């Protein structure tokens, strides 16, 4: 192989742009005895790849027994049932509390004394009237603005 071609492929290799065929060419070149002096530093790297490819693991991997899986599934279903029952119990317990407490008469906004009711009604109507008057004043400002705009921009 030509040295320039190998150097170009090596540069592409370090940039991550090589193809599988080009990488095979590099492995062949560095596994041969005709490696250029300035490229000797890369020889162990490509030699390592070929050595690792030939290695095989002889260690046994213990597989879990099917009985253990069945036992885990049983415990999981029991735990899920307990969570569902607790959720249902909490829902019914929480929903009964508001129904059991009687609502106080003052919370309904009713009055036993007619004079108090009249005073509260007058107060509420006065607040409403003030807010309506503020709204009417705003509308009057808008009408004046419209009249001024129409004088300036004759349509």
N, CA, C and O atoms as a GROMACS GRO file, in nm:
protein
  620
    1UNK      N    1   0.084  -0.119   0.000
    1UNK     CA    2   0.000   0.000   0.000
    1UNK      C    3   0.088   0.124   0.000
    1UNK      O    4   0.200   0.123   0.052
    2UNK      N    5   0.039   0.226  -0.057
    2UNK     CA    6   0.115   0.350  -0.062
    2UNK      C    7   0.107   0.421   0.072
    2UNK      O    8   0.003   0.421   0.138
    3UNK      N    9   0.215   0.480   0.111
    3UNK     CA   10   0.224   0.547   0.240
    3UNK      C   11   0.131   0.668   0.246
    3UNK      O   12   0.071   0.692   0.351
    4UNK      N   13   0.117   0.743   0.139
    4UNK     CA   14   0.030   0.860   0.138
    4UNK      C   15  -0.116   0.819   0.158
    4UNK      O   16  -0.192   0.885   0.229
    5UNK      N   17  -0.153   0.709   0.093
    5UNK     CA   18  -0.291   0.662   0.105
    5UNK      C   19  -0.319   0.620   0.250
    5UNK      O   20  -0.426   0.651   0.302
    6UNK      N   21  -0.227   0.553   0.314
    6UNK     CA   22  -0.244   0.512   0.453
    6UNK      C   23  -0.253   0.633   0.544
    6UNK      O   24  -0.336   0.637   0.636
    7UNK      N   25  -0.169   0.733   0.520
    7UNK     CA   26  -0.174   0.854   0.603
    7UNK      C   27  -0.308   0.926   0.587
    7UNK      O   28  -0.363   0.976   0.685
    8UNK      N   29  -0.360   0.931   0.464
    8UNK     CA   30  -0.491   0.994   0.443
    8UNK      C   31  -0.602   0.917   0.514
    8UNK      O   32  -0.689   0.976   0.577
    9UNK      N   33  -0.599   0.785   0.502
    9UNK     CA   34  -0.700   0.703   0.570
    9UNK      C   35  -0.687   0.717   0.720
    9UNK      O   36  -0.789   0.722   0.790
   10UNK      N   37  -0.566   0.724   0.772
   10UNK     CA   38  -0.544   0.740   0.916
   10UNK      C   39  -0.599   0.873   0.964
   10UNK      O   40  -0.658   0.880   1.072
   11UNK      N   41  -0.579   0.979   0.886
   11UNK     CA   42  -0.632   1.110   0.922
   11UNK      C   43  -0.786   1.107   0.924
   11UNK      O   44  -0.849   1.161   1.015
   12UNK      N   45  -0.843   1.044   0.822
   12UNK     CA   46  -0.990   1.030   0.819
   12UNK      C   47  -1.039   0.945   0.936
   12UNK      O   48  -1.146   0.971   0.991
   13UNK      N   49  -0.960   0.844   0.976
   13UNK     CA   50  -0.997   0.757   1.087
   13UNK      C   51  -1.010   0.837   1.217
   13UNK      O   52  -1.105   0.818   1.293
   14UNK      N   53  -0.914   0.925   1.241
   14UNK     CA   54  -0.918   1.004   1.365
   14UNK      C   55  -1.026   1.111   1.361
   14UNK      O   56  -1.065   1.162   1.466
   15UNK      N   57  -1.073   1.146   1.244
   15UNK     CA   58  -1.185   1.240   1.234
   15UNK      C   59  -1.319   1.168   1.235
   15UNK      O   60  -1.424   1.232   1.239
   16UNK      N   61  -1.316   1.034   1.230
   16UNK     CA   62  -1.439   0.956   1.234
   16UNK      C   63  -1.510   0.949   1.101
   16UNK      O   64  -1.633   0.936   1.098
   17UNK      N   65  -1.439   0.958   0.992
   17UNK     CA   66  -1.501   0.962   0.860
   17UNK      C   67  -1.466   0.842   0.773
   17UNK      O   68  -1.491   0.844   0.653
   18UNK      N   69  -1.409   0.737   0.831
   18UNK     CA   70  -1.368   0.622   0.750
   18UNK      C   71  -1.482   0.523   0.736
   18UNK      O   72  -1.576   0.521   0.815
   19UNK      N   73  -1.471   0.440   0.632
   19UNK     CA   74  -1.566   0.332   0.614
   19UNK      C   75  -1.507   0.205   0.674
   19UNK      O   76  -1.391   0.202   0.716
   20UNK      N   77  -1.587   0.101   0.677
   20UNK     CA   78  -1.539  -0.026   0.733
   20UNK      C   79  -1.425  -0.081   0.647
   20UNK      O   80  -1.329  -0.136   0.700
   21UNK      N   81  -1.436  -0.066   0.516
   21UNK     CA   82  -1.331  -0.116   0.427
   21UNK      C   83  -1.199  -0.043   0.452
   21UNK      O   84  -1.092  -0.105   0.451
   22UNK      N   85  -1.206   0.086   0.474
   22UNK     CA   86  -1.084   0.164   0.501
   22UNK      C   87  -1.023   0.124   0.635
   22UNK      O   88  -0.901   0.118   0.649
   23UNK      N   89  -1.108   0.098   0.733
   23UNK     CA   90  -1.056   0.054   0.862
   23UNK      C   91  -0.991  -0.083   0.850
   23UNK      O   92  -0.889  -0.110   0.915
   24UNK      N   93  -1.048  -0.168   0.768
   24UNK     CA   94  -0.984  -0.299   0.745
   24UNK      C   95  -0.847  -0.283   0.679
   24UNK      O   96  -0.754  -0.357   0.711
   25UNK      N   97  -0.835  -0.187   0.587
   25UNK     CA   98  -0.706  -0.160   0.524
   25UNK      C   99  -0.604  -0.116   0.629
   25UNK      O  100  -0.488  -0.159   0.626
   26UNK      N  101  -0.647  -0.031   0.721
   26UNK     CA  102  -0.556   0.014   0.828
   26UNK      C  103  -0.514  -0.104   0.916
   26UNK      O  104  -0.396  -0.114   0.952
   27UNK      N  105  -0.606  -0.192   0.950
   27UNK     CA  106  -0.573  -0.307   1.034
   27UNK      C  107  -0.473  -0.398   0.963
   27UNK      O  108  -0.379  -0.448   1.024
   28UNK      N  109  -0.495  -0.419   0.834
   28UNK     CA  110  -0.401  -0.502   0.758
   28UNK      C  111  -0.262  -0.439   0.753
   28UNK      O  112  -0.162  -0.507   0.771
   29UNK      N  113  -0.258  -0.308   0.730
   29UNK     CA  114  -0.130  -0.239   0.719
   29UNK      C  115  -0.053  -0.246   0.850
   29UNK      O  116   0.066  -0.276   0.851
   30UNK      N  117  -0.122  -0.218   0.962
   30UNK     CA  118  -0.053  -0.215   1.090
   30UNK      C  119  -0.024  -0.355   1.144
   30UNK      O  120   0.059  -0.368   1.235
   31UNK      N  121  -0.088  -0.458   1.092
   31UNK     CA  122  -0.054  -0.594   1.134
   31UNK      C  123   0.063  -0.651   1.054
   31UNK      O  124   0.120  -0.753   1.092
   32UNK      N  125   0.099  -0.585   0.945
   32UNK     CA  126   0.214  -0.630   0.865
   32UNK      C  127   0.344  -0.580   0.928
   32UNK      O  128   0.343  -0.501   1.022
   33UNK      N  129   0.455  -0.627   0.874
   33UNK     CA  130   0.586  -0.586   0.927
   33UNK      C  131   0.642  -0.464   0.855
   33UNK      O  132   0.745  -0.412   0.896
   34UNK      N  133   0.577  -0.417   0.750
   34UNK     CA  134   0.626  -0.303   0.672
   34UNK      C  135   0.556  -0.173   0.714
   34UNK      O  136   0.499  -0.104   0.629
   35UNK      N  137   0.561  -0.139   0.840
   35UNK     CA  138   0.499  -0.015   0.888
   35UNK      C  139   0.604   0.094   0.890
   35UNK      O  140   0.716   0.072   0.935
   36UNK      N  141   0.569   0.211   0.840
   36UNK     CA  142   0.663   0.324   0.836
   36UNK      C  143   0.703   0.363   0.978
   36UNK      O  144   0.628   0.342   1.073
   37UNK      N  145   0.825   0.419   0.991
   37UNK     CA  146   0.881   0.452   1.122
   37UNK      C  147   0.794   0.554   1.197
   37UNK      O  148   0.771   0.538   1.317
   38UNK      N  149   0.746   0.656   1.128
   38UNK     CA  150   0.669   0.760   1.198
   38UNK      C  151   0.525   0.714   1.229
   38UNK      O  152   0.454   0.784   1.300
   39UNK      N  153   0.483   0.600   1.178
   39UNK     CA  154   0.350   0.546   1.207
   39UNK      C  155   0.354   0.429   1.306
   39UNK      O  156   0.250   0.369   1.336
   40UNK      N  157   0.474   0.396   1.357
   40UNK     CA  158   0.489   0.285   1.451
   40UNK      C  159   0.408   0.306   1.579
   40UNK      O  160   0.366   0.210   1.643
   41UNK      N  161   0.385   0.430   1.614
   41UNK     CA  162   0.312   0.459   1.738
   41UNK      C  163   0.167   0.411   1.732
   41UNK      O  164   0.107   0.388   1.837
   42UNK      N  165   0.110   0.395   1.614
   42UNK     CA  166  -0.028   0.351   1.600
   42UNK      C  167  -0.041   0.199   1.589
   42UNK      O  168  -0.153   0.147   1.594
   43UNK      N  169   0.067   0.130   1.576
   43UNK     CA  170   0.066  -0.014   1.558
   43UNK      C  171   0.004  -0.087   1.678
   43UNK      O  172  -0.076  -0.179   1.656
   44UNK      N  173   0.038  -0.051   1.804
   44UNK     CA  174  -0.025  -0.122   1.917
   44UNK      C  175  -0.177  -0.104   1.921
   44UNK      O  176  -0.250  -0.194   1.962
   45UNK      N  177  -0.224   0.013   1.878
   45UNK     CA  178  -0.367   0.038   1.882
   45UNK      C  179  -0.441  -0.056   1.788
   45UNK      O  180  -0.540  -0.118   1.829
   46UNK      N  181  -0.396  -0.069   1.666
   46UNK     CA  182  -0.463  -0.156   1.571
   46UNK      C  183  -0.435  -0.303   1.601
   46UNK      O  184  -0.517  -0.389   1.569
   47UNK      N  185  -0.322  -0.332   1.662
   47UNK     CA  186  -0.294  -0.468   1.707
   47UNK      C  187  -0.386  -0.509   1.820
   47UNK      O  188  -0.427  -0.625   1.829
   48UNK      N  189  -0.419  -0.414   1.905
   48UNK     CA  190  -0.509  -0.441   2.017
   48UNK      C  191  -0.647  -0.481   1.966
   48UNK      O  192  -0.710  -0.572   2.020
   49UNK      N  193  -0.695  -0.414   1.862
   49UNK     CA  194  -0.826  -0.445   1.808
   49UNK      C  195  -0.834  -0.590   1.759
   49UNK      O  196  -0.934  -0.658   1.781
   50UNK      N  197  -0.728  -0.636   1.694
   50UNK     CA  198  -0.730  -0.774   1.644
   50UNK      C  199  -0.720  -0.875   1.758
   50UNK      O  200  -0.779  -0.983   1.750
   51UNK      N  201  -0.646  -0.841   1.865
   51UNK     CA  202  -0.634  -0.931   1.979
   51UNK      C  203  -0.767  -0.941   2.053
   51UNK      O  204  -0.809  -1.051   2.091
   52UNK      N  205  -0.831  -0.831   2.073
   52UNK     CA  206  -0.958  -0.830   2.147
   52UNK      C  207  -1.065  -0.905   2.069
   52UNK      O  208  -1.151  -0.969   2.129
   53UNK      N  209  -1.061  -0.897   1.939
   53UNK     CA  210  -1.158  -0.965   1.856
   53UNK      C  211  -1.150  -1.116   1.875
   53UNK      O  212  -1.251  -1.186   1.864
   54UNK      N  213  -1.030  -1.169   1.904
   54UNK     CA  214  -1.012  -1.312   1.918
   54UNK      C  215  -1.043  -1.361   2.060
   54UNK      O  216  -1.062  -1.481   2.080
   55UNK      N  217  -1.049  -1.272   2.157
   55UNK     CA  218  -1.074  -1.313   2.294
   55UNK      C  219  -1.220  -1.354   2.311
   55UNK      O  220  -1.310  -1.299   2.249
   56UNK      N  221  -1.238  -1.451   2.398
   56UNK     CA  222  -1.373  -1.497   2.431
   56UNK      C  223  -1.382  -1.511   2.581
   56UNK      O  224  -1.287  -1.554   2.647
   57UNK      N  225  -1.494  -1.474   2.634
   57UNK     CA  226  -1.515  -1.482   2.778
   57UNK      C  227  -1.560  -1.622   2.815
   57UNK      O  228  -1.648  -1.679   2.752
   58UNK      N  229  -1.499  -1.677   2.919
   58UNK     CA  230  -1.533  -1.810   2.966
   58UNK      C  231  -1.609  -1.804   3.098
   58UNK      O  232  -1.638  -1.908   3.157
   59UNK      N  233  -1.641  -1.687   3.143
   59UNK     CA  234  -1.710  -1.670   3.269
   59UNK      C  235  -1.858  -1.705   3.253
   59UNK      O  236  -1.922  -1.664   3.156
   60UNK      N  237  -1.910  -1.781   3.349
   60UNK     CA  238  -2.051  -1.819   3.344
   60UNK      C  239  -2.135  -1.708   3.407
   60UNK      O  240  -2.100  -1.651   3.510
   61UNK      N  241  -2.246  -1.680   3.342
   61UNK     CA  242  -2.338  -1.578   3.393
   61UNK      C  243  -2.457  -1.651   3.453
   61UNK      O  244  -2.528  -1.723   3.383
   62UNK      N  245  -2.481  -1.632   3.584
   62UNK     CA  246  -2.593  -1.703   3.646
   62UNK      C  247  -2.726  -1.642   3.600
   62UNK      O  248  -2.745  -1.520   3.603
   63UNK      N  249  -2.816  -1.727   3.558
   63UNK     CA  250  -2.947  -1.682   3.514
   63UNK      C  251  -3.046  -1.698   3.629
   63UNK      O  252  -3.038  -1.796   3.703
   64UNK      N  253  -3.138  -1.605   3.646
   64UNK     CA  254  -3.235  -1.618   3.754
   64UNK      C  255  -3.331  -1.734   3.725
   64UNK      O  256  -3.366  -1.762   3.611
   65UNK      N  257  -3.372  -1.799   3.831
   65UNK     CA  258  -3.462  -1.912   3.817
   65UNK      C  259  -3.604  -1.860   3.792
   65UNK      O  260  -3.640  -1.752   3.838
   66UNK      N  261  -3.682  -1.937   3.721
   66UNK     CA  262  -3.818  -1.896   3.690
   66UNK      C  263  -3.903  -1.891   3.816
   66UNK      O  264  -4.000  -1.815   3.822
   67UNK      N  265  -3.869  -1.970   3.916
   67UNK     CA  266  -3.944  -1.970   4.041
   67UNK      C  267  -3.932  -1.834   4.111
   67UNK      O  268  -4.028  -1.785   4.171
   68UNK      N  269  -3.813  -1.773   4.103
   68UNK     CA  270  -3.792  -1.641   4.164
   68UNK      C  271  -3.879  -1.537   4.095
   68UNK      O  272  -3.932  -1.448   4.161
   69UNK      N  273  -3.894  -1.547   3.965
   69UNK     CA  274  -3.978  -1.452   3.892
   69UNK      C  275  -4.124  -1.465   3.936
   69UNK      O  276  -4.193  -1.365   3.954
   70UNK      N  277  -4.169  -1.589   3.951
   70UNK     CA  278  -4.308  -1.610   3.993
   70UNK      C  279  -4.332  -1.554   4.132
   70UNK      O  280  -4.437  -1.496   4.158
   71UNK      N  281  -4.233  -1.570   4.221
   71UNK     CA  282  -4.247  -1.520   4.357
   71UNK      C  283  -4.252  -1.366   4.356
   71UNK      O  284  -4.330  -1.306   4.429
   72UNK      N  285  -4.167  -1.302   4.271
   72UNK     CA  286  -4.169  -1.156   4.261
   72UNK      C  287  -4.301  -1.106   4.206
   72UNK      O  288  -4.352  -1.004   4.252
   73UNK      N  289  -4.358  -1.175   4.109
   73UNK     CA  290  -4.486  -1.135   4.052
   73UNK      C  291  -4.595  -1.146   4.157
   73UNK      O  292  -4.683  -1.060   4.163
   74UNK      N  293  -4.591  -1.249   4.240
   74UNK     CA  294  -4.691  -1.266   4.345
   74UNK      C  295  -4.684  -1.150   4.445
   74UNK      O  296  -4.787  -1.094   4.481
   75UNK      N  297  -4.564  -1.114   4.489
   75UNK     CA  298  -4.550  -1.003   4.583
   75UNK      C  299  -4.591  -0.871   4.519
   75UNK      O  300  -4.648  -0.785   4.586
   76UNK      N  301  -4.561  -0.855   4.393
   76UNK     CA  302  -4.599  -0.733   4.324
   76UNK      C  303  -4.750  -0.719   4.315
   76UNK      O  304  -4.803  -0.610   4.334
   77UNK      N  305  -4.821  -0.827   4.287
   77UNK     CA  306  -4.966  -0.820   4.278
   77UNK      C  307  -5.028  -0.793   4.416
   77UNK      O  308  -5.128  -0.721   4.425
   78UNK      N  309  -4.971  -0.848   4.520
   78UNK     CA  310  -5.021  -0.821   4.656
   78UNK      C  311  -5.001  -0.674   4.692
   78UNK      O  312  -5.091  -0.611   4.747
   79UNK      N  313  -4.884  -0.621   4.661
   79UNK     CA  314  -4.856  -0.480   4.691
   79UNK      C  315  -4.949  -0.389   4.612
   79UNK      O  316  -4.997  -0.289   4.665
   80UNK      N  317  -4.976  -0.420   4.487
   80UNK     CA  318  -5.064  -0.338   4.405
   80UNK      C  319  -5.206  -0.341   4.460
   80UNK      O  320  -5.274  -0.239   4.461
   81UNK      N  321  -5.251  -0.457   4.508
   81UNK     CA  322  -5.385  -0.467   4.566
   81UNK      C  323  -5.396  -0.381   4.691
   81UNK      O  324  -5.498  -0.315   4.712
   82UNK      N  325  -5.293  -0.381   4.773
   82UNK     CA  326  -5.295  -0.300   4.896
   82UNK      C  327  -5.300  -0.152   4.862
   82UNK      O  328  -5.374  -0.077   4.926
   83UNK      N  329  -5.225  -0.109   4.763
   83UNK     CA  330  -5.225   0.032   4.724
   83UNK      C  331  -5.362   0.073   4.672
   83UNK      O  332  -5.409   0.182   4.703
   84UNK      N  333  -5.426  -0.013   4.594
   84UNK     CA  334  -5.560   0.019   4.542
   84UNK      C  335  -5.660   0.028   4.656
   84UNK      O  336  -5.742   0.120   4.658
   85UNK      N  337  -5.656  -0.064   4.751
   85UNK     CA  338  -5.748  -0.060   4.864
   85UNK      C  339  -5.726   0.064   4.950
   85UNK      O  340  -5.823   0.126   4.994
   86UNK      N  341  -5.601   0.102   4.973
   86UNK     CA  342  -5.574   0.224   5.050
   86UNK      C  343  -5.627   0.347   4.976
   86UNK      O  344  -5.681   0.438   5.039
   87UNK      N  345  -5.612   0.350   4.844
   87UNK     CA  346  -5.664   0.462   4.766
   87UNK      C  347  -5.815   0.474   4.775
   87UNK      O  348  -5.868   0.584   4.792
   88UNK      N  349  -5.884   0.362   4.763
   88UNK     CA  350  -6.031   0.363   4.772
   88UNK      C  351  -6.074   0.404   4.912
   88UNK      O  352  -6.168   0.483   4.928
   89UNK      N  353  -6.008   0.351   5.014
   89UNK     CA  354  -6.043   0.387   5.152
   89UNK      C  355  -6.020   0.534   5.180
   89UNK      O  356  -6.102   0.597   5.246
   90UNK      N  357  -5.912   0.589   5.131
   90UNK     CA  358  -5.884   0.732   5.150
   90UNK      C  359  -5.989   0.817   5.080
   90UNK      O  360  -6.033   0.919   5.134
   91UNK      N  361  -6.030   0.777   4.962
   91UNK     CA  362  -6.131   0.853   4.886
   91UNK      C  363  -6.262   0.858   4.964
   91UNK      O  364  -6.321   0.965   4.979
   92UNK      N  365  -6.309   0.742   5.012
   92UNK     CA  366  -6.436   0.741   5.085
   92UNK      C  367  -6.425   0.812   5.219
   92UNK      O  368  -6.520   0.878   5.261
   93UNK      N  369  -6.313   0.801   5.286
   93UNK     CA  370  -6.295   0.868   5.415
   93UNK      C  371  -6.294   1.020   5.397
   93UNK      O  372  -6.354   1.093   5.476
   94UNK      N  373  -6.226   1.067   5.292
   94UNK     CA  374  -6.218   1.211   5.268
   94UNK      C  375  -6.350   1.267   5.218
   94UNK      O  376  -6.382   1.382   5.246
   95UNK      N  377  -6.428   1.190   5.145
   95UNK     CA  378  -6.553   1.241   5.089
   95UNK      C  379  -6.664   1.245   5.194
   95UNK      O  380  -6.761   1.318   5.175
   96UNK      N  381  -6.653   1.170   5.304
   96UNK     CA  382  -6.756   1.171   5.408
   96UNK      C  383  -6.744   1.290   5.502
   96UNK      O  384  -6.845   1.331   5.559
   97UNK      N  385  -6.628   1.347   5.520
   97UNK     CA  386  -6.609   1.456   5.616
   97UNK      C  387  -6.694   1.580   5.585
   97UNK      O  388  -6.763   1.626   5.676
   98UNK      N  389  -6.693   1.636   5.465
   98UNK     CA  390  -6.773   1.756   5.441
   98UNK      C  391  -6.923   1.731   5.456
   98UNK      O  392  -6.995   1.822   5.497
   99UNK      N  393  -6.972   1.613   5.425
   99UNK     CA  394  -7.114   1.585   5.435
   99UNK      C  395  -7.156   1.571   5.581
   99UNK      O  396  -7.271   1.598   5.615
  100UNK      N  397  -7.066   1.529   5.668
  100UNK     CA  398  -7.100   1.507   5.807
  100UNK      C  399  -7.107   1.637   5.887
  100UNK      O  400  -7.176   1.642   5.989
  101UNK      N  401  -7.038   1.741   5.844
  101UNK     CA  402  -7.038   1.866   5.920
  101UNK      C  403  -7.158   1.952   5.879
  101UNK      O  404  -7.178   1.977   5.760
  102UNK      N  405  -7.237   1.997   5.977
  102UNK     CA  406  -7.351   2.083   5.942
  102UNK      C  407  -7.301   2.223   5.903
  102UNK      O  408  -7.203   2.273   5.959
  103UNK      N  409  -7.370   2.285   5.809
  103UNK     CA  410  -7.333   2.418   5.763
  103UNK      C  411  -7.397   2.520   5.858
  103UNK      O  412  -7.517   2.514   5.886
  104UNK      N  413  -7.315   2.611   5.906
  104UNK     CA  414  -7.365   2.713   5.998
  104UNK      C  415  -7.459   2.808   5.925
  104UNK      O  416  -7.446   2.831   5.804
  105UNK      N  417  -7.553   2.864   6.000
  105UNK     CA  418  -7.654   2.954   5.942
  105UNK      C  419  -7.588   3.081   5.887
  105UNK      O  420  -7.635   3.136   5.788
  106UNK      N  421  -7.481   3.128   5.951
  106UNK     CA  422  -7.417   3.252   5.908
  106UNK      C  423  -7.341   3.233   5.776
  106UNK      O  424  -7.316   3.330   5.705
  107UNK      N  425  -7.305   3.109   5.743
  107UNK     CA  426  -7.232   3.084   5.620
  107UNK      C  427  -7.322   3.092   5.497
  107UNK      O  428  -7.272   3.105   5.385
  108UNK      N  429  -7.453   3.084   5.516
  108UNK     CA  430  -7.545   3.087   5.402
  108UNK      C  431  -7.576   3.229   5.357
  108UNK      O  432  -7.631   3.247   5.248
  109UNK      N  433  -7.543   3.330   5.435
  109UNK     CA  434  -7.570   3.468   5.398
  109UNK      C  435  -7.714   3.509   5.425
  109UNK      O  436  -7.764   3.602   5.363
  110UNK      N  437  -7.781   3.442   5.516
  110UNK     CA  438  -7.919   3.478   5.550
  110UNK      C  439  -7.920   3.552   5.683
  110UNK      O  440  -7.828   3.541   5.764
  111UNK      N  441  -8.027   3.630   5.703
  111UNK     CA  442  -8.040   3.710   5.825
  111UNK      C  443  -8.172   3.677   5.893
  111UNK      O  444  -8.274   3.654   5.827
  112UNK      N  445  -8.169   3.674   6.026
  112UNK     CA  446  -8.292   3.651   6.102
  112UNK      C  447  -8.366   3.782   6.123
  112UNK      O  448  -8.489   3.783   6.129
  113UNK      N  449  -8.293   3.892   6.132
  113UNK     CA  450  -8.352   4.023   6.157
  113UNK      C  451  -8.372   4.095   6.024
  113UNK      O  452  -8.277   4.109   5.948
  114UNK      N  453  -8.494   4.141   5.993
  114UNK     CA  454  -8.520   4.208   5.865
  114UNK      C  455  -8.444   4.340   5.850
  114UNK      O  456  -8.405   4.376   5.739
  115UNK      N  457  -8.420   4.412   5.963
  115UNK     CA  458  -8.347   4.538   5.953
  115UNK      C  459  -8.201   4.513   5.911
  115UNK      O  460  -8.146   4.589   5.831
  116UNK      N  461  -8.140   4.408   5.963
  116UNK     CA  462  -8.003   4.374   5.924
  116UNK      C  463  -7.996   4.336   5.776
  116UNK      O  464  -7.902   4.373   5.706
  117UNK      N  465  -8.097   4.264   5.731
  117UNK     CA  466  -8.101   4.223   5.591
  117UNK      C  467  -8.115   4.345   5.501
  117UNK      O  468  -8.050   4.353   5.397
  118UNK      N  469  -8.200   4.441   5.541
  118UNK     CA  470  -8.219   4.564   5.462
  118UNK      C  471  -8.089   4.645   5.457
  118UNK      O  472  -8.052   4.695   5.351
  119UNK      N  473  -8.021   4.658   5.571
  119UNK     CA  474  -7.896   4.734   5.574
  119UNK      C  475  -7.789   4.667   5.487
  119UNK      O  476  -7.717   4.736   5.414
  120UNK      N  477  -7.777   4.536   5.493
  120UNK     CA  478  -7.679   4.465   5.412
  120UNK      C  479  -7.711   4.478   5.264
  120UNK      O  480  -7.620   4.492   5.182
  121UNK      N  481  -7.839   4.472   5.229
  121UNK     CA  482  -7.880   4.486   5.089
  121UNK      C  483  -7.850   4.626   5.037
  121UNK      O  484  -7.802   4.641   4.925
  122UNK      N  485  -7.878   4.728   5.119
  122UNK     CA  486  -7.850   4.866   5.079
  122UNK      C  487  -7.700   4.888   5.060
  122UNK      O  488  -7.658   4.956   4.966
  123UNK      N  489  -7.621   4.829   5.147
  123UNK     CA  490  -7.475   4.842   5.136
  123UNK      C  491  -7.426   4.777   5.006
  123UNK      O  492  -7.343   4.835   4.936
  124UNK      N  493  -7.476   4.658   4.974
  124UNK     CA  494  -7.434   4.589   4.852
  124UNK      C  495  -7.477   4.667   4.728
  124UNK      O  496  -7.402   4.676   4.631
  125UNK      N  497  -7.599   4.724   4.731
  125UNK     CA  498  -7.647   4.801   4.616
  125UNK      C  499  -7.568   4.931   4.600
  125UNK      O  500  -7.547   4.976   4.488
  126UNK      N  501  -7.525   4.991   4.711
  126UNK     CA  502  -7.445   5.114   4.703
  126UNK      C  503  -7.309   5.084   4.638
  126UNK      O  504  -7.261   5.161   4.555
  127UNK      N  505  -7.247   4.973   4.677
  127UNK     CA  506  -7.120   4.935   4.616
  127UNK      C  507  -7.137   4.909   4.466
  127UNK      O  508  -7.053   4.949   4.385
  128UNK      N  509  -7.244   4.844   4.430
  128UNK     CA  510  -7.272   4.817   4.290
  128UNK      C  511  -7.295   4.946   4.213
  128UNK      O  512  -7.248   4.962   4.101
  129UNK      N  513  -7.368   5.037   4.273
  129UNK     CA  514  -7.397   5.166   4.209
  129UNK      C  515  -7.269   5.245   4.186
  129UNK      O  516  -7.250   5.303   4.079
  130UNK      N  517  -7.182   5.248   4.285
  130UNK     CA  518  -7.055   5.321   4.269
  130UNK      C  519  -6.973   5.263   4.153
  130UNK      O  520  -6.916   5.338   4.074
  131UNK      N  521  -6.968   5.133   4.143
  131UNK     CA  522  -6.892   5.071   4.034
  131UNK      C  523  -6.955   5.098   3.899
  131UNK      O  524  -6.884   5.118   3.800
  132UNK      N  525  -7.088   5.099   3.892
  132UNK     CA  526  -7.156   5.129   3.766
  132UNK      C  527  -7.131   5.274   3.727
  132UNK      O  528  -7.110   5.304   3.609
  133UNK      N  529  -7.132   5.366   3.824
  133UNK     CA  530  -7.108   5.507   3.795
  133UNK      C  531  -6.966   5.528   3.741
  133UNK      O  532  -6.946   5.608   3.649
  134UNK      N  533  -6.869   5.458   3.795
  134UNK     CA  534  -6.732   5.467   3.745
  134UNK      C  535  -6.728   5.420   3.601
  134UNK      O  536  -6.659   5.480   3.518
  135UNK      N  537  -6.799   5.315   3.570
  135UNK     CA  538  -6.803   5.264   3.434
  135UNK      C  539  -6.869   5.362   3.339
  135UNK      O  540  -6.825   5.377   3.226
  136UNK      N  541  -6.975   5.430   3.384
  136UNK     CA  542  -7.044   5.529   3.299
  136UNK      C  543  -6.953   5.648   3.272
  136UNK      O  544  -6.951   5.700   3.160
  137UNK      N  545  -6.876   5.692   3.374
  137UNK     CA  546  -6.783   5.804   3.354
  137UNK      C  547  -6.677   5.765   3.251
  137UNK      O  548  -6.637   5.848   3.170
  138UNK      N  549  -6.632   5.642   3.255
  138UNK     CA  550  -6.534   5.596   3.157
  138UNK      C  551  -6.592   5.599   3.017
  138UNK      O  552  -6.523   5.634   2.922
  139UNK      N  553  -6.717   5.562   3.004
  139UNK     CA  554  -6.782   5.564   2.873
  139UNK      C  555  -6.794   5.708   2.823
  139UNK      O  556  -6.781   5.732   2.703
  140UNK      N  557  -6.820   5.803   2.913
  140UNK     CA  558  -6.829   5.943   2.872
  140UNK      C  559  -6.694   5.994   2.820
  140UNK      O  560  -6.689   6.068   2.723
  141UNK      N  561  -6.585   5.953   2.886
  141UNK     CA  562  -6.452   5.990   2.837
  141UNK      C  563  -6.427   5.934   2.697
  141UNK      O  564  -6.369   6.000   2.612
  142UNK      N  565  -6.471   5.812   2.677
  142UNK     CA  566  -6.452   5.749   2.546
  142UNK      C  567  -6.533   5.822   2.440
  142UNK      O  568  -6.486   5.840   2.327
  143UNK      N  569  -6.655   5.866   2.476
  143UNK     CA  570  -6.736   5.940   2.378
  143UNK      C  571  -6.670   6.072   2.342
  143UNK      O  572  -6.669   6.110   2.225
  144UNK      N  573  -6.615   6.144   2.441
  144UNK     CA  574  -6.545   6.270   2.413
  144UNK      C  575  -6.423   6.245   2.324
  144UNK      O  576  -6.395   6.324   2.234
  145UNK      N  577  -6.352   6.137   2.350
  145UNK     CA  578  -6.236   6.103   2.268
  145UNK      C  579  -6.280   6.076   2.124
  145UNK      O  580  -6.214   6.120   2.030
  146UNK      N  581  -6.388   6.005   2.106
  146UNK     CA  582  -6.438   5.976   1.971
  146UNK      C  583  -6.476   6.104   1.898
  146UNK      O  584  -6.448   6.118   1.779
  147UNK      N  585  -6.539   6.199   1.968
  147UNK     CA  586  -6.578   6.325   1.904
  147UNK      C  587  -6.455   6.405   1.862
  147UNK      O  588  -6.451   6.461   1.752
  148UNK      N  589  -6.354   6.408   1.949
  148UNK     CA  590  -6.230   6.481   1.916
  148UNK      C  591  -6.159   6.414   1.799
  148UNK      O  592  -6.107   6.482   1.711
  149UNK      N  593  -6.156   6.284   1.797
  149UNK     CA  594  -6.091   6.211   1.690
  149UNK      C  595  -6.164   6.237   1.557
  149UNK      O  596  -6.100   6.253   1.453
  150UNK      N  597  -6.294   6.240   1.562
  150UNK     CA  598  -6.371   6.264   1.439
  150UNK      C  599  -6.349   6.406   1.385
  150UNK      O  600  -6.352   6.427   1.264
  151UNK      N  601  -6.328   6.504   1.474
  151UNK     CA  602  -6.300   6.642   1.429
  151UNK      C  603  -6.164   6.649   1.363
  151UNK      O  604  -6.146   6.717   1.262
  152UNK      N  605  -6.065   6.578   1.420
  152UNK     CA  606  -5.928   6.584   1.368
  152UNK      C  607  -5.919   6.505   1.238
  152UNK      O  608  -5.868   6.554   1.138
  153UNK      N  609  -5.969   6.382   1.242
  153UNK     CA  610  -5.963   6.295   1.126
  153UNK      C  611  -6.102   6.291   1.062
  153UNK      O  612  -6.178   6.197   1.086
  154UNK      N  613  -6.136   6.388   0.986
  154UNK     CA  614  -6.269   6.394   0.928
  154UNK      C  615  -6.291   6.276   0.837
  154UNK      O  616  -6.215   6.249   0.744
  155UNK      N  617  -6.394   6.207   0.868
  155UNK     CA  618  -6.424   6.085   0.792
  155UNK      C  619  -6.536   6.108   0.694
  155UNK      O  620  -6.574   6.015   0.622
   0.00000   0.00000   0.00000
